[in-house]
């Protein structure tokens, strides 16, 4: 099982996941929340969703 890398390099805008997320935002009815949840559904270990209550 891999580990989550939350270092500074994991969130750069050149990251392919960032490109995918911003492309999803361009779709009608898809905002940041829906795009993030779609990506997390497909690749939960790559793009985890964190909930704060």
SVG drawing of the C-alpha trace seen along z (x, -y; Angstrom):
<svg xmlns="http://www.w3.org/2000/svg" viewBox="-25 -26 33 28">
<polyline fill="none" stroke="black" stroke-width="0.4" points="0.0,0.0 1.4,-3.4 1.5,-6.5 -0.1,-9.8 2.5,-12.5 1.3,-15.8 4.6,-17.6 4.7,-20.9 5.4,-19.2 2.1,-17.2 -0.1,-20.3 1.7,-22.2 -0.4,-23.4 1.7,-21.3 0.3,-18.1 -1.9,-16.2 -4.7,-15.9 -4.8,-19.7 -5.3,-19.8 -8.1,-17.2 -9.8,-19.1 -9.8,-22.4 -11.0,-20.7 -14.0,-19.3 -14.8,-22.8 -15.4,-23.8 -18.3,-21.4 -21.7,-22.8 -23.0,-22.1 -19.6,-20.9 -17.9,-23.1 -14.9,-22.5 -16.8,-20.2 -18.3,-18.0 -15.0,-17.8 -13.1,-16.8 -15.7,-14.2 -15.6,-12.7 -11.9,-12.4 -11.9,-10.9 -14.4,-8.4 -12.2,-7.1 -8.8,-7.4 -9.4,-7.7 -5.8,-7.1 -4.5,-9.7 -7.1,-12.3 -8.7,-11.8 -11.6,-13.9 -11.3,-15.2 -14.4,-16.2 -14.5,-18.8 -17.5,-18.9"/>
</svg>
